[in-house]
Amino acid sequence: MSSNGKLVAKQQDEFNQDICDVWAACSIPWNELSNPAFQSFVHKWIPEASVPNRQTISDEVLPKRVSEVEAFHKKACQGKLAMGQCDGWKNVARDPIIAMMMTVEDQVHILRTHHVGAARKTAENLLMLIKTNIQEARDNYGVEWVGWCTDGSSESKKARRLLFNEMPETINPDCAAHQINLLVADYFKIKEDFVSQASKAQDIIKWFNNHSRALEWLREEQKHTMQKILALLYPILTRWTSVYMALKRLLDCMPAFRALMLTHTRQDFCEIAGTDRKARERAVRIYDLINDGNFWADISRITFHLEPLTIAAHITEGRVTRLDQVLLTLGNLFYIYSKMVGRDASVGAAMCASILARWSGMDQDIFILAVYLNPYIRGDLFNKQHISGDFLCSGITVLVLRVWKRLYGQSTDPDPDFMRACSDYYNRNPASIFSDSSMNLAMRERIAHSEGREVDVLKIWQELDDTTYHGRNWIVKLGIRVFSVVANSAASERVFSQMGRTHNKYRSRLSLDSVRNTVVLRNTVLHAYEDEKARISSLKRKEREFDADNTQESAQKRCIDAGFIEHEEDHEYTAEYEEIVSSESNGIFYDSEGFFAELSRRLIEDLNEDTMATAEFEGPLPEGSDVGALFRTGTFGRPARITIAEIFNFTASVSLPIEDKQAFGGSTDGQASRAQARGVDMYWKAGMRDLQAGLQSLARLQSTCTAIDSAST
């Protein structure tokens, strides 16, 4: 402290930096620094500190802090594999923005945000931006690029094909979450009465939420019939999964609605509506709808059809969705819909056809290889009876070599050690480093599930890497490369949500660079606290290993509880919920049928655009075209496409031996017990867990009473 009682320059600079970190992390507008209440607080409790003004923090301290953060990230990323993602949006000023992201070892980094207002929205321009960011990241971060992921818009799809044409060693998948959205659009086209039935359901939801007496009746019946109170939820226009959540919640409340019909009459509903004729007619319609068994049957069918897609969406929109998760999810979707019978058979058949269409345009070799290189699966779930023999050891080895030559630019055959490694891995050779015990598969799974997460397959391969590029380590390098791919652009969408909360209508004059810097700093500060929280949680978990209550049941409960904590912040419902307000002001939300018609229109419009883009790519090359043949090669080097029905043996499952009970502090008879079998649905439970977490997030957001949903969490 200086002689005049003030902080010395170094201390004041540190104080300013801390203020900047707090303001960014809490999304506080910079001009609140001049708020008299805040200045009075500082003068009272930290009289030796000078309160910086907005210009000092936003124009000087913020860029400096971001430069420090990026310098640290650049050092940490040197020599590592990077996966690119990008997506576009319009900010509060209606400026078209494209955000460029990079994921390195599960950590997301914001590269640049581009204002593209004057440029034409073409694949060539998008490719130029992608290549610019690729080169800048190579120069500044020292990364090796694995590939690039975008959504399925026509210019994005074409840009990725052009990138593949110039860089065949890259893996450039469609955003998997967007592919699930296209499946939903197909369902909306198939289920022609969806809009009318969902509109009726929303009418019931709105009517009860808008009439406090009726809502109180319902809550009383919920207490008596269900022993818990559940809130009726509104769907969100920009998040179709909320439609399933709203309809499923309404269906869950059906016993209470039916009980309500036994204790209240049509006249009771009319009295609540008041004296207005239209309001009374609406009350009668609501009463009759609740009494209509066909209505409940239709809502039940819709939720039955949408549930698999909703679970699939939660699997594929994860922060680091892997390629194997995508193919296994599509495989399980295909299996579920193929088993639909009776009235649902036509829907099931149409959805299977849609899934096959989505799969036919993917980089099939890479996805199949990703499933194979998941050490928990290897070749065990594949259809080994396929006439081609593609999924026997020799056939899979051919695929491995084909992808190896493509990704690493190899033109010669590999050495014998590589070939032996392929055989050892396929057969789980107990004498090799690829055995289940050498890879510690069972222990990794037990620890991961106790923490409420999935096993980090990338880390398994990284720990086998001897850093060489020959012999058996080639298959390790392949595993690292394939599992470094992030198969969605969810990171970009989450950044858009964060930028939207920062660059809102009250802060509309913020520059794009300032918004970007604020989000970068906010994420860094919060990530540091999350790391510390995870470290403390890990210590508690280790202490818990020695607790007496270490039964399988308690472990499962910890897994579920941890899952809710881990994934709660992944569901960005707050920004999307504002869509309800804007929609209501435009009359869309008030008109339930208009709401669902708009939702359906948006998804089907994306589907039609994807269909046209696919037709363009699969058409013949124009005469004299200078576009390389790879651009039009939809098989990405694979000799021929293969359907999902041909890939998997859906009746197969995998069981891994776990360690002796002695390893867990118990007795052992010397016999290895077996873990739970898994099939193509191995990620389904995690998707269901995430779905429940999303449902609770939506309920907390929309509930006006904190007691609502307390019994269901």
DAURFEN-V266472 format. One record per pair of residues at least 12 apart in sequence whose ideal C-beta (glycine too) atoms are under 10 Angstrom apart, sorted by the first residue. I is the first residue (numbers start at 0). GAP is how many residues later the second one is. Records with the same first field share a line. If there is no record, write none. Layout:
I->GAP  GAP
This chain:
0->47
1->46
3->44
4->42  43
5->41  42  43  44
6->39  41  42  43
7->40
10->37  38
11->36  37  38  40
12->39  48  51
14->27  31  33  34  35  36  37
15->33  34  35  36  40  41  44  45  48  49
16->35  40  44  45  47  48  51
17->43
18->14  19  23  30  32  33  37  38  42
19->13  32  36  37  38  40  41  42  44  45  46  497  498  501  505
20->40  41  44  500  501  503  504  505  507
21->503
22->31  34  35  38  39  495  498  499
23->33  34  37  38  41  42  478  493  494  495  496  497  498  499  500  501  502
24->493  496  497  498  499  500  501  503  504
25->496  499  500
26->471  474  475  477  480  491  492  495
28->25  29  473  475  477  478  481
29->22  23  24  25  26  27  28  29  32  477  480  484  488
30->22  23  27  475  476
31->22
32->18  19  20  21  22  23  24  25
33->17  18  19  20
34->16
37->13
38->12
57->452  453  456  459  460
58->452  455
60->460
61->451  452  455  456  458  459
62->450  451  454  458
63->453
64->452  455  456  459  460
65->44  447  450  451  452  453  454  455  458
66->450
67->453  456
68->40  448  451  452  454  455  456
69->39  40  41  70  71  447  450  454
70->69
71->452
72->29  31  34  36  37  67  68  447  451
73->35  63  66  67  68  69
74->66  67
75->28  29  31  33  65
76->25  27  28  30  32  60  63  64  65  66
77->26  63  64  65
78->62  63  64  65
79->24  25  27  61  62  63  64  66  400  404
80->22  23  24  62  63  64  65  66  377  396  399  400  402  403  404
81->19  20  21  22  23  27  29  52  55  56  59  60  61  62  63  64  65  66  402  404
82->18  19  20  21  22  25  60  62  63  64  65  66  87  88  89  90  237  401  402  403  404  408
83->16  17  18  19  27  46  49  50  53  59  61  62  63  64  65  66  79  86  88  402  405
84->14  15  16  17  18  23  26  62  63  64  65  66  90  401  402  403  404  405  406  407  408  410
85->12  13  14  15  16  25  26  27  28  40  43  44  47  62  63  64  65  70  73  403  405  406
86->12  13  14  62  63  64  66  69  88  91  401  402  403  404  405  406  408  409
87->26  28  33  38  62  63  65  67  68  401  404  408
88->403  404  406  407  408  410  411
89->27  406
90->22  24  405  408  409  411  412  413  417  419  421  424
91->407  408  410  411  412  413  414  415  416  418  423
92->22  24  410  412  415  416  417  419
93->23
94->20  21  22  408  417
95->18  19  20  21  22  23  25
96->16  17  18  19  20  398  399  402  406  415  418  419
97->14  15  16  17  18  21  23  27  28  31  32  35  52  394
98->12  13  14  15  390  392  393  394  395  396  397  400  417  420
99->12  13  14  29  30  32  33  34  36  37  48  392  395
100->12  32  47  48  385  388  389  390  391  392  393  394
101->31  32  35  39  41  43  46  384  389
102->43  46  216  217  381  382  383  388
103->33  37  39  42  380
104->215  351  353  354  357  379
105->213  214  350  352  353  378  380
106->212  213  416  420
107->211  212  378  382  383  384  386  387  415  419
108->28  32  34  382  411  414  415
109->381  382  385  388  389  406  407  409  410  413
110->21  22  23  25  26  29  30  405
111->17  20  21  24  25  400  401  404
112->379  382  383  386  399  400  402  403  404  406
113->12  15  18  19  398
114->396  397
115->13
119->35
120->32  33  34
121->32  33  36  37
122->30  31  32  33  34  35  36  37  38  39  40  490
123->31  34  35  38
124->30  34
125->24  27  29  30  32  33  34  36  37
126->21  28  29  31  32  33  34  35  36  38  39
127->31
128->30
129->18  20  26  29  30  32  33  42
130->17  28  31  32  35  36
132->12  15
133->14  29  33  36
143->25  337  340
144->18  22  24  25  26  339
145->23  24  25  26  261  334  335  336  337  338  339  340
146->13  16  17  20  22  23  24  25  26  216  219  260  334  335  337  338  339  340
147->12  15  16  19  22  23  24  25  337  338  341
148->22  23  24  25  26  27  29  172  336  337  338  339  340  341  342  343
149->13  22  23  24  25  28  338  339  342
150->23  24  26  27  28  30  337  338  341  342  455  459
151->22  23  26  27  29  30  206  209  337  454  455  457  458  461  462
152->22  25  453  456  457  460
153->455  456  457  458  459  460  462  463
154->454  458
155->16  18  19  22  333  457
156->15  17  204  452  453  456  457  459  460
157->455  458  459  473
158->13
159->12  13  14  203
160->452  456  466  467  469  470  471  472  473  475
161->465  466  468  469
162->468
163->199  464  466  467  469  472  473
164->462  463  464  465  466  467  468
165->462  464  465
167->237  238  239  241  460  462  465  468  469
168->237  238  239  240  312
169->236  237  315
170->152  192  194  195  196  198  199  232  235  236  310  311  313  314  316  465
171->191  194  313  464
172->148  150  153  189  190  193  194  312  313  314  315  316
173->152  184  187  188  189  313  314  315  436
174->141  142  146  311  312  313  314  315  317  318
175->136  137  139  140  141  142  145  146  147  149  150  151  153  154  182  186  191  310  311  312  313  314
176->135  136  137  138  139  140  141  144  149  310  311  312  313  316
177->138  139  310  311  312  315  428  432
178->133  134  137  147  150  151  176  179  180  182  183  308  309  431
179->60  61  128  129  130  131  132  133  134  135  136  137  146  149  150  153  175  178  308
180->59  60  128  132  135  136  421  422  425  426  429
181->172  175  176  421  422  424  425  427  428  429
182->125  126  129  130  147  150  154  168  171  172  174  175  420  424
183->56  57  59  60  121  122  125  126  128  129  167  170  415  416  419  420  422  423
184->55  169  415  416  417  418  419  420  421  422  423  425
185->123  164  165  167  168  169  171  172  417  418  421
186->115  118  119  122  150  160  163  164  167  413  416
187->52  118  408  409  411  412  413  415  416  419
188->161  165  411  414  415  418  419
189->115  156  157  159  160  161  163  164
190->107  110  111  114  115  156  159  409
192->105  108  109
193->49  104  108  111  112  402  403  405  406
194->397  398  399  400  401  402  403  404  405  406
195->102  396  397  400  401
196->50  97  98  100  101  102  104  105  399
197->37  45  48  49  100  101  104  108  394  395  397  398  399  401  402
198->392  393  394  395  396  397  398
199->85  86  89  92  95  98  99  392  393
200->31  34  42  45  46  48  49  50  88  94  95  97  98  101  102  391  395
201->30  32  33  41  44  45  48  387  389  390  391  393  394
202->79  82  83  86  389  390
203->28  46  49  53  81  82  83  85  86  91  95  388
204->26  27  28  29  30  41  42  44  45  48  387
205->26  28  76  80  383  384  386
206->25  62  65  66  72  75  76  78  79  80  82  83
207->24  42  45  49  52  64  78  82
208->22  23  24  25  493  495
210->58  61  62  63  68  72  75
211->60
212->55  56  58  59
213->46  50  54  55  58  59  69  72
214->16  17  57  489  490
216->39  42  43  46  47  51  52  55
217->12  14  35  38  39  41  42  46
218->12  34  37  486  488  489
219->36  39  40  43
220->32  34  35  36  37  38  39  40  41  42  43
221->30  31  33  34  35  37  38  486  489
222->33  488
223->31  32  35  39
224->28  29  30  31  32  33  34  35
225->26  27  28  29  30  33  485  486
226->484
227->24  28  480  481  482  483  484
228->24  27  474  476  478  479  480  481  482  483
229->19  20  22  23  26  465  469  473  478  479  481  482
230->18  22  467  468  469  470  471  472  473  474  476  477  478  481
231->14  17  18  21  467  470  471  476
232->12  13  14  15  16  17  462  465  466  468  469  470  476
233->12  343  346  349  350  355  361  464  467  468
234->12  344  345  354  357  360  361  364  463
235->337  339  340  341  342  343  344  347  363  462  465  466
236->339  340  342  343  345  346  351  352  358  359  361  362  365
237->335  337  338  339  340  341  342  345  361  364
238->74  78  332  333  334  336  337  338  340  360  455  459
239->66  69  70  73  359  360  362  363
240->65  68  69  70  71  72  73  76  330  332  450  453  454  457
241->68  329  331  334  335  338  357  452  453  456  460
242->59  60  63  67  352  353  356  357
243->58  59  61  62  63  65  66  67  69  447  450  451
244->58  61  65  328  446  447  449  450  451  452  453  454
245->57  449  452  456
246->52  53  55  56  59  60
247->51  52  54  55  56  58  59  62  443  447
248->54  446  449  450  460  463
249->46  49  53
250->45  48  49  51  52  53
251->51  460
253->36  42  45  46
256->32  33  34  39
257->32  33  35  38
259->27  30
260->26  29  30
263->23
264->22
265->14  17  18  20  21  22  25
266->13  16  17  20
267->15  19
268->13  14  15  16  17  18  19  21
269->12  13  14  17
270->12
271->14
272->13
296->46
300->42  43  46
303->36  40  43
304->32  35  39  42  43  46
306->29  381  384
307->21  24  25  26  27  28  29  32  43  376  379
308->24  27  28  42
309->377  378  380  381  384  385
310->18  21  22  25  370  372  373  374  375  376  377  378  379  380
311->13  14  17  18  20  21  24  43  371  372  375  379
312->16  374  377  378  381
313->15  253  256  257  369  372  373  374  375  376  377  378  379  380
314->13  14  17  139  368  369  371  372  373  375  376
315->13  14  171  172  174  367  371
316->171  172  173  176  177  253  254  370  373  377
317->136  168  169  170  172  249  252  365  368  369  372
318->167  169  171  172  175  248  251
319->134  136  138  163  164  165  166  167  168  170  171
320->164  165  166  167  169  362
321->48  49  52  132  134  135  136  160  161  162  163  164  165  166  361
322->39  40  43  44  45  46  47  48  50  51  159  160  162  163  164
323->43  44  45  46  47  48  49  50  52  53  133  158  159  161  163  358  359
324->45  46  49  129  132  162  163  357  358  361  362
325->33  36  41  44  45  159  161  162  357
326->32  35  37  39  40  41  42  43  44  47  160  317  320  321  353
327->39  42  43  46  49  53  320  350  351  352  353  354  355  356
328->351  352  353  354  355  358
329->25  26  28  29  32  37  314  317  318  350
330->24  28  40  50  313  314  316  317  319  348  349  350
331->312  316  318  347  348  349  350  351  352  355
332->18  19  21  22  25  311  347  348  351
333->14  17  18  20  21  22  25  309  310  311  313  314  316  346
334->17  20  309  310  313  315  316  344  345  346
335->12  15  16  19  344  345  348
336->12  13  14  15  16  17  18
337->13  14  17  306  307  312
338->311
339->12
351->291  292  293
353->253
354->288  289  290
355->285  287  288  289
356->253  254  257
357->252  256  286
358->282  283  284  285  286  288
359->254  258  274  275  281  282  283  284
360->249  252  253  256  257  273  274  275  280
361->125  272  273  274  279
362->40  122  271  272  273  274  275
363->35  270  271  272  273  274  276  277  278  279  280  283
364->34  35  37  38  41  270  271  272  273  274  277
365->33  37  40  41  115  116  119  121  270  271  272
366->115  118  120  280
367->14  22  23  28  31  35  270  274  279
368->27  30  31  33  34  35  38  109  110  112  113
369->33  87  108  109  112  113  115  117
370->111  276  277  309
371->19  24  27  28  53  54  106  107  110
372->27  30  52  84  87  88  102  103  105  106  107  108  109  110
373->81  83  86  105  108  109  280  308
374->50  53  59  60  61  63  64  65  66  69  80  82  85  86  89  104  281
375->60  63  65  66  68  69  79  81  84  278  280  299  302  306
376->80  275  277  301  302  303  305
377->18  47  48  49  50  56  58  276
378->12  13  14  16  17  46  47  48  49  273  275
379->46  48  269  272  273  274  275  276  298  299
380->266  267  268  269  270  271  272  273  297  298  299  301
381->13  14  264  265  266  267  270
382->259  262  263  264  265  266  267  269
383->12  265  268
384->264
385->256  260  261  263
386->259
387->251  252  254  258
389->249  250  252  256  257
390->35  251  255  256  257  258
391->34
392->29  30  32  33  34
393->28  29  32
395->26  27  29  30
396->21  22  24  25  26  28  29
397->24  241
398->23  239
399->14  18  19  21  22  25  26  74  75  78
400->12  13  17  18  21  73
401->235  236  237
402->75  78  79  233  234  235
403->14  18  70  71  73  74  77
404->232
405->230  231  232
406->70  71  74  75
407->61  66  69  70  73
409->59  64
413->56  57  60  61
414->55  56  57  59
415->55
416->53  54  55  56  57  58
417->52  53  54  55  56  57  60
418->52  53  55
419->12  51  52
420->12  13  50  51  52  53  54  55
421->12  50  52  53  56
423->48  51
424->14  47  50  51  54
427->13  228
431->40
432->31  33  39  40  43
433->30  38  41  42  45
435->220  221  222  236
436->219  220  222  235
437->26
438->21  22  24  25
439->20  23  219
440->14  16  19  215  216  217  234
441->214  215  216  217  221  230  231  232  233
442->215  216  220  221
443->12  13  15  16  19
444->211  213  230  231  233
445->109  212  213  217  218  229
446->91  94  98
447->111
448->106  107  109  110  111  113  114  236  237
449->91  94  95  100  104  105  106  108  109  112
450->83  86  87  90  107  108  111  112  114  115
451->85  106  107  108  109  110  111  112  113  114  115  234  237
452->106  109  110  113  114  233
453->109  228  229  231  232
455->27
456->22  23  25  26
457->21  22  23  24  25  26  27
458->21  24
459->16  19  20  23
460->14  15  16  17  18  19  20  21  22  23
461->14  17  18  21  22
462->13
463->12  13  15  16
464->12  14  15
489->80  82
492->79
493->25  29  75  76  78  81
494->21  24  25  28
495->23  76  79
496->22  75  76  77  78  79
497->17  20  21  22  24  25  74  77
498->13  16  17  19  20  76
499->15  72  74  75  76  78
500->17  18  21  71  73  74  77
501->12  13  14  15  16  17  20
502->12  13  15  16
503->71  74
525->43
529->39
532->32
533->32
536->25  28  29
540->17  21
543->14
544->119  120
545->119
549->114  115  116
558->126  127  130
559->125  129  132  133
561->127
562->122  123  125  126  127  129  130
563->125  126  128  129  132  133  149
564->128
565->123  124  127
566->119  122  123  124  125  126  127  130
567->122  125  126  128  129  132
568->124  128
569->120  123  124  127
570->119  120  122  123  124  125  126  127  130
571->125
572->121  124  125  126  127  128  129
573->123  127
575->122  125
576->121  124  125
579->15  122
582->12  15  16
585->12
613->20
615->16
616->14  15  16  17
617->14  16
618->13
619->12
643->36
646->33
647->31  32
648->30  31
649->29  30  31
650->28
651->25  26  27  28
652->23  24  25  26  27  28  29
653->21  22  23  24  25  28
654->18  19  20  21  22  23
655->16  18  19  20  21  22
656->14  15  16  17  18
657->14  15  16  17  18
658->13  14
659->12  13
660->12
691->20  21
692->20
694->14  17  18
695->13  16  17
698->13  14
699->13
